[in-house]
């Protein structure tokens, strides 16, 4: 899909207008951002916004996320185990210390 | 105030153009009053209140809350949010997000990738041709030379593509920083608008009962009466242009009640 994020009042208003007029190309709206269908029409609408508001519009393309393809087993397990921790107040860094769970800094340095 | 139109001069705090054989329109007088450079008018400088009700025409349209809040400001009133409003405006002025244009960087990546793919295909097909010529006992010299050239070009194209991708990554990083500023600007603009609305409501409310009392003077409480009532509760120094029935006995008595200079056009 195409993620369109706006950064000014005028661009936000144009995005609202576009979403109202082209509901068939809008997957999801979030205030000053929206997800457009990955079609040429979706791209056309996003590009029109950029033409009009230049740097106040950001366009990114999203890809479907399959954690079994893109994320290592250790990370998936860590997420599952941390969410079933006994103490809600325990930070993840503390939780991971001395276990097999990857530490947050190491994860931050590893690209997907 | 002093007015000079069509070679004549009027002076005083209540001026009546009716019966004076002038063709000057109310709008002309009003614009001249608002334009500090206009030499046809000598008068105190108009305040924001003037923009709301400084020209009273039949069926005048104005926002009552906005006008009453400007009236309160004309009397030196403040709203509790004024300090925050000032701080927000100062921060807004200090923000000037850089404009990072990524278009050329994106195009360069696309062009470089395209060129690289084409050359990669060309190298593959030349490799095939060289192999076939060798296998069949043909002379591969020309094909080998072409392959060597294409391989060199491919290496260059690859270098260019990597450089283009790095340039784009750098530009995206800069754009990200500038977007942080833009997001902050948007947040402050929204905050400013809400504070302004809050201040207006508060200031208008301060004068509400005075305004209602002033409105009681008129039997017909239409928009003209409302505009005159706003002028009555405001501190008006610049001349008010009246271009409709005022329901006063004279221009002088209107000027008295409004406590402002009046031009009846």
Interface residues (C-beta under 8 A of the other chain):
Chain A: X5 X7 X8 X9 X12 X32 X54 X55 X56 X58
Chain B: X97 X99 X100 X101 X175 X178 X179 X182 X183 X185 X186 X189 X190
